[in-house]
Amino acid sequence: MIDDRILPVHYCPWCGEKLPQSLRPQWLERLAALGLDEDSPHIPADLKSDTWWKCEGL
């Protein structure tokens, strides 16, 4: 039987370093402020890359 549970990853599988907290809630808030959801084909390019959080110093 295949175990279909999804387990969060807290450490990098290559170097073992602890990973930072997820920025997903902030990303979803920015999309909602634009009247978009995560499946929208109209997501701005900066929200499709690391640009948005790097520019904000997150």
Sequence and secondary structure as in RCSB ss.txt:
>XXXX:A:sequence
MIDDRILPVHYCPWCGEKLPQSLRPQWLERLAALGLDEDSPHIPADLKSDTWWKCEGL
>XXXX:A:secstr
          B TTT  B     HHHHHHHHHHTT  TT TT  GGGGSSHHHHHTT 
